[in-house]
Every structure is written in C-alpha cells, then in structure tokens.
C-alpha cells in the first residue's frame, strides 16, 4: 500500500460492508472472506475483490466481506491508513483496556490519512501465509509450547494430558484470549489445590489454567497480569496463528520447545 509503519487498518471477523466516498485504494490480507465489490448504482452486480494486492474502489462502490472458511480475521488496509488518533503511541484498539478507536458500527465513517487515492499498484509477495493454509473448524493446529513458569503445579499425568488431547476453541474466544474446551480438564497436584498465586506478568501466548482446568490461551489484548498458574507459553514464531484460530478449530500443544522463538 505504500503506507508508513504504524498506519491503521481494519480487522474484521466477517460480514463487514464498506462504501467508498470518493475513489480509494484498498488491500485485503489474513483470512479470505470471499470479498465482493458491488459497483455504485448496481447493488445486485458484483465482482470478486482481489486478495493480497491493492485494488481501486470508485466513488459509491461497496466492498462486502463474507465469512471465511479458513482462518478468522480479515484485514482491510487503505492507502494512507485509517485516520485514527494515536493513544499512547498506537492506533490499535485494546478491547480489554478500552483504549483506542471504538469498534465499527452501522454508519461509521472512516477517513483515510495522507496519501490520496491512485491507481492500484503491483505488490511483491511479502511472505504472508496463503489463506488456504489457515486453520479451519474441526482441523488440528499444533502449537509448540515452552513450559513454565508454573508447570510444577501439574504432575506428569497432567502435563501428558495437556499435550495428549485436542483442545477446541470455543465461541467465548476473542482478542483477549482463546477459551479452550477438552474432554478432560487439567487437575493440579494435591499440593497446589486450593493454593493462591500472586498476580504475575503475562505475555501473549501464555496458557493460563483457571480452577476449572480448562486452559485460556492469551491473545494480544490479554491482561498484563494474571492470578492463575501459567503452564507454558506458545513459541513466538507461532503467535500469528492465534488470531486465525476460529471457533471450532482444534489445538494440540507440543511441549518441549526450548526457546520462546521456536
């Protein structure tokens, strides 16, 4: 898009509709939601929107996103970036803290930053994963896990259970975290049952285990601290997958990663 680092884009989980007020250049990335462009004055007509390369919307054209069969989130970039005021140096929305721009709703107007609209330009492959390889409901995604700092709250059988069964992403998941369900919850060791844990710092990808034994996999809007044991953390090289695990997808943890960058 030719945008500077830090330019804001729109994150959508399907069903988004955008209408251009004046010519504007957009690009789509992330999950393929089968986007369609409806020309101005012809709402019953449509053409498939290009994916992973810029394209032009004329004044009055409408972009409509469906719901992706694979992955969960589609990203809509605009040339010039979405003109959102930065908060604490970021234009992103933190859903847990309530910082940043509000979620989009009907009749929300978005302005583009400096850059202006022009003919779409060619783009080189930047190495983004193909939408056809993203997770899908019912399919298993394996995530390498660095154990700790509270894996000693669970015995060998509990850690084997963590890695030995598939965990389903539930509909209660969001940017704060993926709430997982499994056939058998994780039980603490006898010494750790009923034990209190002082709040500790947490990172994106941390796997926290509440008293019900069903793990929560922290996303980008996670709380800065947590009071439940963290059995491990997903290696940073796989963190991008967390945003594309839709409800119904299955997660298999692979403990034993020796580096957080694995």
C-alpha positions in Angstrom: 0.0 0.0 0.0 3.0 2.3 0.4 1.8 3.2 3.9 4.3 4.1 6.7 4.8 1.8 9.6 2.1 2.3 12.2 -0.7 3.1 9.7 -4.0 1.7 10.9 -6.1 -0.9 9.1 -9.5 -2.5 9.9 -9.7 -6.0 11.4 -12.9 -7.9 10.6 -14.3 -11.3 11.5 -16.8 -11.5 8.6 -19.8 -9.6 7.5 -18.1 -6.2 7.1 -19.5 -3.8 4.4 -17.7 -0.7 3.4 -18.9 2.0 0.9 -16.4 4.4 -0.7 -16.9 8.1 -0.6 -14.6 9.1 -3.4 -12.0 6.9 -5.0 -10.0 4.8 -2.5 -7.3 2.1 -2.8 -7.7 -0.9 -0.5 -6.0 -4.3 0.0 -7.1 -7.4 1.8 -5.0 -9.8 3.9 -5.4 -12.5 6.5 -8.4 -14.9 6.1 -10.1 -15.0 2.7 -13.7 -13.9 3.3 -14.8 -14.1 -0.3 -14.9 -10.3 -0.6 -17.1 -8.9 -3.4 -17.2 -5.4 -4.9 -20.6 -4.1 -5.8 -20.4 -1.2 -8.3 -22.1 2.1 -7.4 -25.7 2.1 -8.7 -25.7 -1.6 -9.3 -26.0 -3.4 -5.9 -27.2 -6.6 -7.5 -24.0 -6.9 -9.5 -20.6 -7.9 -8.1 -17.1 -9.0 -8.9 -14.6 -10.8 -6.7 -12.2 -8.4 -4.9 -8.5 -9.2 -5.4 -6.7 -10.6 -2.4 -3.3 -9.7 -1.1 -2.9 -6.9 -3.7 -4.2 -3.3 -4.0 -7.4 -2.5 -5.9 -9.4 0.6 -6.5 -12.9 1.3 -5.3 -14.7 4.1 -7.2 -17.0 6.6 -5.5 -20.1 4.7 -4.3 -18.7 1.2 -4.8 -19.3 -1.2 -1.9 -17.0 -3.9 -0.5 -18.7 -6.8 1.2 -17.0 -9.5 3.2 -18.4 -12.9 3.8 -17.3 -15.4 6.4 -14.0 -17.2 5.8 -14.0 -21.0 5.6 -10.4 -20.9 7.0 -9.0 -18.6 9.5 -11.0 -16.0 11.4 -9.8 -12.4 10.8 -9.6 -10.4 7.6 -7.6 -7.2 7.4 -8.6 -4.3 5.2 -5.9 -1.7 4.5 -6.5 1.6 2.9 -3.9 3.8 1.1 -2.9 6.5 3.6 -4.0 4.4 6.5 -7.2 4.8 8.6 -7.1 8.2 10.1 -7.4 7.3 13.8 -5.8 9.4 16.6 -3.0 7.5 18.3 -3.4 6.7 22.0 -0.2 6.0 23.9 1.6 5.9 20.6 -0.7 3.3 19.0 -3.7 3.5 16.7 -4.8 -0.1 17.7 -7.8 -0.8 19.8 -7.3 -2.6 23.1 -10.6 -4.3 23.8 -9.8 -5.2 27.4 -8.5 -1.8 28.4 -11.0 0.2 26.3 -8.2 2.2 24.7 -8.0 3.3 21.1 -10.7 3.7 18.4 -14.2 2.2 19.1 -15.4 -0.8 17.3 -17.1 -0.1 13.9 -20.9 0.0 13.8 -23.6 0.9 11.2 -23.0 4.3 9.5 -19.5 4.6 11.0 -17.4 6.9 8.8 -13.7 6.2 8.3 -11.3 8.8 6.9 -8.1 7.9 5.1 -4.8 9.6 6.1 -2.5 11.4 3.7 -1.6 9.6 0.6 -4.6 10.0 -1.6 -6.2 7.6 -4.0 -4.5 6.5 -7.2 -4.5 3.5 -9.5 -3.7 0.3 -7.7 0.0 -0.7 -7.9 1.7 -4.1 -8.2 2.9 -5.7 -5.0 5.5 -8.2 -4.4 5.0 -11.3 -2.2 5.8 -10.3 1.4 5.7 -13.9 2.7 2.3 -13.9 4.2 0.7 -17.4 4.6 -1.7 -18.5 2.0 -5.3 -18.3 3.2 -5.7 -21.9 2.1 -3.3 -23.0 4.8 -5.1 -21.2 7.7 -6.8 -23.2 10.5 -10.4 -24.4 10.0 -13.1 -25.7 12.3 -12.6 -29.4 13.1 -8.9 -29.4 12.0 -5.9 -29.6 14.4 -3.3 -26.9 14.6 -0.1 -27.9 16.6 1.4 -25.2 18.7 4.9 -25.6 20.2 4.9 -24.8 23.9 7.7 -23.6 26.2 6.7 -25.0 29.7 6.7 -22.7 32.8 6.7 -20.9 35.0 4.1 -22.8 36.9 4.2 -26.2 35.2 5.2 -27.7 38.6 1.5 -27.1 39.7 0.7 -30.1 37.5 2.1 -33.6 37.7 3.4 -35.7 34.9 0.0 -37.1 34.1 -1.4 -33.6 33.9 1.3 -32.4 31.5 0.8 -35.5 29.4 -3.0 -34.7 29.3 -2.2 -31.1 28.2 -0.2 -32.5 25.2 -2.2 -35.7 24.6 -5.6 -34.4 23.8 -7.1 -31.9 21.3 -8.4 -28.6 22.8 -11.3 -26.9 21.0 -11.5 -23.2 20.5 -14.9 -22.1 22.0 -17.3 -19.4 20.9 -16.3 -17.4 24.0 -12.9 -16.6 22.5 -11.9 -13.1 21.4 -8.8 -10.9 21.2 -8.3 -11.2 24.9 -7.9 -14.9 24.8 -8.9 -18.2 23.3 -11.0 -20.2 25.8 -10.4 -23.9 25.2 -12.5 -26.9 26.0 -11.3 -30.5 26.1 -12.6 -34.0 27.1 -10.7 -33.9 30.4 -9.7 -30.8 32.4 -6.3 -30.4 33.9 -6.0 -31.2 37.6 -3.5 -29.6 39.8 -1.2 -31.6 42.1 -2.5 -32.2 45.6 -0.1 -29.6 47.0 -1.3 -26.9 44.5 -5.1 -27.5 45.0 -6.6 -24.5 46.7 -3.3 -22.7 46.6 -3.3 -18.9 45.9 -0.9 -17.4 43.3 0.1 -13.7 43.5 -0.6 -11.8 40.3 2.3 -12.2 37.8 3.1 -10.6 34.5 1.7 -12.4 31.4 2.6 -12.4 27.7 0.7 -13.0 24.5 0.6 -16.8 24.0 0.6 -17.6 27.7 -1.5 -20.7 28.6 -3.3 -19.9 31.9 -5.2 -22.7 33.7 -8.1 -21.5 35.9 -9.6 -23.7 38.7 -11.9 -25.4 36.2 -8.9 -26.9 34.5 -9.8 -25.6 31.0 -6.9 -23.6 29.5 -7.1 -20.0 28.3 -4.6 -19.1 25.6 -3.9 -15.3 25.9 -4.2 -13.1 22.8 -2.9 -9.6 22.1 -5.4 -7.9 24.3 -4.7 -10.1 27.3 -4.5 -8.7 30.9 -1.0 -7.6 31.9 -1.1 -9.8 35.0 -2.9 -13.0 35.9 -3.6 -14.8 39.1 -3.9 -18.4 37.8 -0.9 -20.7 37.0 0.6 -20.4 33.6 1.6 -23.8 32.5 3.5 -22.6 29.4 3.7 -20.1 26.5 3.4 -20.6 22.8 6.7 -20.0 21.0 6.7 -16.6 19.4 7.1 -17.9 15.9 3.6 -19.3 16.1 1.8 -16.4 17.8 0.4 -15.1 14.5 -1.7 -18.3 14.4 -3.7 -17.2 17.5 -5.6 -14.6 15.5 -6.6 -17.1 12.9 -7.9 -19.9 15.1 -11.7 -19.8 14.6 -14.3 -21.3 17.0 -14.4 -25.0 16.4 -10.7 -25.3 15.5 -8.7 -27.8 17.5 -5.4 -27.1 19.2 -2.7 -29.6 20.0 0.1 -28.4 22.3 3.6 -29.7 21.8 5.6 -29.1 25.0 9.3 -29.2 24.8 10.2 -26.1 22.9 13.5 -24.9 24.4 13.3 -21.3 23.0 10.4 -18.8 23.0 11.4 -18.1 19.4 10.9 -21.7 18.2 
